[in-house]
Amino acid sequence: MFSLLAYGREGYRYIVDNSIELAQEFGNYIRKSSYFELLAEVRLNIVCFKVTAACDTAEFLQKLNKIGLVFMTPTTFNHEKGIRAAFVNWRTTIEDIKLVCSLIENMINIK
């Protein structure tokens, strides 16, 4: 209730629209990547994807989260293990998405 009073209807609209746009942007990166693959079409603010490069998804996710710049969770979709990125923080920007794309790309290339 307090956040609605603080941000108002337009503030909430911005937060939701921004989260959806950022998820679409990240989903587009995953779609174009040769190291990752979408497990499902991007809906609202959620991106579910898997690592297609030769590495263990759980290990990759653990290393990613340990860096402390991003936090993603494990998921299963159609019996495939994957990674779930949920865009919910109103402070997340397109620059953050670029940083994450670079980070996960570098993690694959380091291996």
N, C-alpha and C positions, 0 to 999 in steps of 0.2 A: 504494500500500500504506500509506504513512504517513497519508494523509488518511483512509483507512478506520479506522486505529487511532485517529486523533485524534477523528473524529466518530462512529464506530460505525455500526451498522446503522440505528439510529433517526435519527441525524444525516443519513445519506444519504437515508433515506426522506423526511425533511423537505425536503431540498434538491430532490429530484425532484418531490415533491408541490407544493411552492411554485412551482417553475418551470412546472409544468403549469397551476396555478391562475392565475398571472400571464399566461401565454399566452392562456388562455381569456378573461380580463378584457380584454386588449388586442384580441383577436379580436372580442369583443362591441362594443367601441368602433368598430372598423372596420366591422362589420356595420351599425351604426346611422348611420354617417357618410354624408353626401352628397358628401364629397370623396374618399373612399377606398372600395375594394371588395376583398373577399377573393378571391384567386385560387384558393384551395383551403380546404377545411375545416381548422380548427385541429386538429392532431394533436400530442399530447405537448407539446413546448415551442417549436414553430415556428409563426410566423404569416407567411404569404405574402400580400401584398396589392399593389394598384396604386393609383396616383393617378388619380382620375377627373376632377379639376379640370383646367382648361386650363393645364397646365404639363408640362414634360419630366421624366419619372421619374428619369433619370440626373442631371439638374441638381438636382432636388429632393433626391435622396439625397446628392449631394455637399455641398450647403449644410447639410443636416441633420447630417451627420457632422462637418463643419467646426466646428460650434458646440461640439462636444466633450462634450456631456452624454449622448450616446447613440451607439452605432455599429451600423448596420444594413448589410446587404450587398445587392448587386444579385442578381436571380434571373430565371429565365425559366420559366414554367409554361404548358404548352399553347400555346407560341409567343407568349406575351404577356410583355413586360418588366414586372418588378415589383420589389418590395422584400421582403427576408427579415429578419424579426426573430426571433432565437433567444434564449430566456431560459435562461441557464446560470449566472449569477452568484448565489451564495447570499446576497449582500447586497442584491439587488434586492427592493424592497417594492412594495406597492400604491400608495404615494405616488409612487414612481418612474414607475409606469404612468400615473398621473394627470398627472404632469409631462410625460411624452412625448406624451400625447394633447393636452394644451394646446399644447405646443410645435409639433407638426405642424399642428394646426388654425391656429395663429397664422401659421405659415409660408405656408399657403395664402391666408389673409386679407390678408397683407401684399402679396402679388403683384399 
